[in-house]
Every structure is written in C-alpha cells, then in structure tokens.
Amino acid sequence: MQSVSAATLDTKKRKVSFTAPFDPRFPFTNQTRNCYQNYVDYYRCLNIMKTKGKDMQKCEWYHKVFKSLCPSSWSLTSDHNWD
C-alpha cells in the first residue's frame, strides 16, 4: 500500500476543474459569443448585487463559466476596462 503525503492530497484538492455546461443559445463549436455573454453577465450581476446590497457570491457561476470558456489573455485585458 502506498502512503500519500498531506501536501499531495492538498494539491489534488485545489485542482478542481470546471467545465461550462451546454448552453442551447450557443450550439456551435465556436464559443466566443458564449464566453463574451457570460463575461458580461458576470459584471452585470456584480453591479446589480452591489447596488442592491445583496450577496455577490451568487455571481460566481458566471465567473466560473467565463473563466472556463475564455482564453485567459482575453479576461485579463478586459478586466481593466471595468474598473
């Protein structure tokens, strides 16, 4: 029996992947519009929740989806535009 160190288990726990679910609005292989729509929805959700004083944790689903679909260079450069 092989022993597994605590550090190895901790590393495995952090590497949880997320795959965006199928969205019937974007049925084709090119997911650029899906990426963009979820990106916009995330920031729209944040603004609405902030305005209403509600929990912004509800917007995390959109964040996970756009991080899963969009290339990281797109979200890094675009994030500066929202500030």
Sequence and secondary structure as in RCSB ss.txt:
>XXXX:A:sequence
MQSVSAATLDTKKRKVSFTAPFDPRFPFTNQTRNCYQNYVDYYRCLNIMKTKGKDMQKCEWYHKVFKSLCPSSWS
LTSDHNWD
>XXXX:A:secstr
     HHHHHHHHH         TT  SS  HHHHHHHHHHHHHHHHHHHHHT  GGGGHHHHHHHHHHS HHHH
HHHHGGG 
